[in-house]
Amino acid sequence: MLRLMDQPEDTPTLPARFYRRKAADARRTAEGVTTRALKERLHGLARDFDRLADAADSAAQPSDPLAELMRQQWRGRG
């Protein structure tokens, strides 16, 4: 699994949209998989990418309650 903590602090963060796209790809791939273990693995990978996207958003922007609310609403649509 991907872990943000495994990256050295000086490693540049990719844009959140990259991780969100990867999460969507994993979910789309999981839809066509019939093996339960593989489907669960892909959904777990999608969750990891979502967490990385959230971390990238947090790193890229100063703390802003309105922006956080908008991100939560956007994620609720996905």
Residue pairs with C-beta under 8 A, 6 or more apart in sequence:
1 44
1 45
1 48
2 45
2 48
2 49
2 52
3 48
4 51
4 52
4 55
13 55
13 56
13 59
13 60
14 52
14 56
15 56
15 60
16 53
16 54
16 56
16 57
16 60
17 53
18 53
18 56
19 49
19 50
19 52
19 53
19 56
20 49
20 50
20 53
20 78
22 49
23 45
23 46
23 47
23 49
23 50
23 53
24 46
24 78
26 42
26 43
26 45
26 46
26 49
27 42
27 43
27 46
29 42
30 38
30 39
30 42
30 43
30 46
33 39
33 42
50 75
54 71
57 71
61 67
